[in-house]
């Protein structure tokens, strides 16, 4: 007889009230979980309580969170079972420091973020036993605080623990997420999946950020598509040189994926338009870093990272 999983989280906190964090918080709240939404910007938080977070597009519903806070430190007063981190990777050192009071037996932190090695930043500060990494597959844009448009939602998502002792907890968290509509599967291949998504993002995101064009506009422009193609092939070469497994059909599958994304502005372009720092260092920057490890030049990624950095304010 199959053993039932004993880890059943009841309380969650979501750090980051942007479009990704809003979607996670809304799904968990709709699923009946106690959810605390945390962000440093009060205006992003207030609609989550009243009238609730509105999701439209691939999913359509509205849900209210249990409570809000502008201080990550507040989570240590009555620690939730699971903290899901959805903020930009650039904020991770500050987030990790603020979460030191949260760490304890039976409590876990999930990096629900874009980019390579985000989970390693958290585990270095908080210990691998408490950290998990997810790979998620939806595209979203904030219309206004508390109102999020989903361009696409391609289930399932994936999650894995960093430490083998936390496997049962990871499976329990996957079950909770799946039960509320964020279908999430446990995996033992998360680093390969992270690289697959990052190489995908590295090809399209910076080109959109530099040109100001949507994914549809970029993929249908022959000159810009050539740049996307070069970035994609360079990322694939670096991944495989570092022995990450992308799969035999990764290239055609990626081209098909981005062709179907429609008139979506990826997060890197959204950041540039909003005057925020991007995650370029955790995406293209990591491809450059891992390329250097194996003696590979990465001229396309190096050029696009420089161009995006020049646009950051």
DODO-753617 format. One record per residue (C-alpha): y, x, z. Coordinates in steps of 0.2 Angstrom, whole numbers, plus 5000, padded with zeros to 4 digits. Example, Ala and Ser with C-alpha at 12.3 -4.5 7.8 and 13.67 -1.06 7.14 Angstrom:
% DODO-753617
497850625039 499550685036 
***
This chain:
% DODO-753617
500050005000 501750064995 502850115010 504450015012 506050115013 506750115030 508550165026 509650015023 511450045024 512549905029 514349975030 515250075016 516850165014 517550194996 518850334995 520050304981 520750144976 520950184957 519950094944 518350184948 518450154967 519049984964 517549934954 516350014967 517249924981 517249764972 515349764968 514849814986 515949674993 515249544982 513549604987 513949555005 514249735012 515649785024 516749885014 518249995019 519450045005 520450205008 521850274998 523550365002 524450244992 524750075001 525149984985 523450014978 522649944994 523549784998 522849674983 521049724989 521249615004 522249474996 521849404983 520449534981 520049664967 519949584950 518749654937 518749594919 517949654903 516149704904 516049614921 517149474927 517349434945 518549454960 518049514978 518949554994 518549715004 518349705023 519749825027 520949955021 521650115027 522750255021 521950385032 520250465029 520250525047 520150335052 518350325046 517750435060 518350305073 516950185067 515950285054 515150185040 513450225034 513950285017 515550355011 515750354992 517050474985 517850414969 519550514969 519950654956 518950814959 520550904962 520750814979 519050864985 519551014997 520650895006 519450755007 518050875013 519150935027 519650755032 517750705032 517250835045 517350705059 516250575049 514750685047 513250635058 511450585058 511050445046 512750455037 512950505020 514350555007 514150514988 515150604975 515450464963 516550574951 516750654935 516550844933 515350984936 514951044954 515950914964 514450894975 514451084979 516251074985 515750934998 514151025003 514951185006 516151105019 514950975026 513151025023 511950985009 510950865020 512350735020 512850745002 512250654987 512850654969 512950514957 513150504938 514050334932 514250254916 515750144914 517450164907 518950074916 520750064916 521949994930 523049854923 523949844939 523449874958 521949774961 521649724943 520449834933 519849814915 518149874911 517949934893 516149964895 514749964908 513150044903 511850024916 510950114925 511850234935 510950384944 510950464961 510050604969 510150694987 510550874988 509350905002 507550845001 507550775019 508850645013 507750574999 507350415008 509150385011 509550414993 508250284988 508950165000 510750184994 510150154976 509349994981 510949934990 511949974974 510749894963 510649744973 512549714971 512549734953 512849924951 511149964945 510750134951 509150234949 508550374960 508250534950 507750714952 508750774937 510450744943 511150914938 510550894920 511350724920 512950784926 512950914913 512550784899 514050674905 515250824907 514850894890 515150724883 516750704892 517350884887 517250844869 518350684869 519350674885 520550824881 520750784863 521350604869 522450684882 523350804870 523550684856 523850524866 522650434856 521250314861 519350364859 519250244844 520750324835 520150504838 518350474832 519050394816 520250534812 519250664802 520350804808 520250764826 518350724825 518150894819 518850964835 517750844845 516250904836 516651084839 516951054858 515350954859 514251094850 515051224861 514751134877 512951104871 512651294868 513351334885 512251204894 510651264885 511051444888 511151404907 509451314905 510151134908 509151004899 510150894888 508750824878 508250834860 509350694854 510850734865 512050764850 511750604840 511650504856 513350564861 514150534844 513450354845 514050334863 515850384859 515950284843 515550124853 516850154867 518250064857 520050074860 519850154878 520950284885 519850404895 520450454912 521150624907 522350534895 522750404909 523150554921 524350634908 525250474905 525450444924 526050624927 524550664937 523450824938 521850804927 520050854930 520050974916 519551124928 518051024933 517550984915 518051104902 518451234915 516751234921 516051254904 517151404902 516551464919 514651444915 514951514898 515551674905 514051684917 512951704901 514151804891 514651664879 516451644872 517051464873 518651474862 518751284859 518551234877 519751374882 521051314870 520951134875 521051174893 522651274890 523451134880 523051004894 523651114908 525251134898 525450944899 525150924917 526750904928 
***
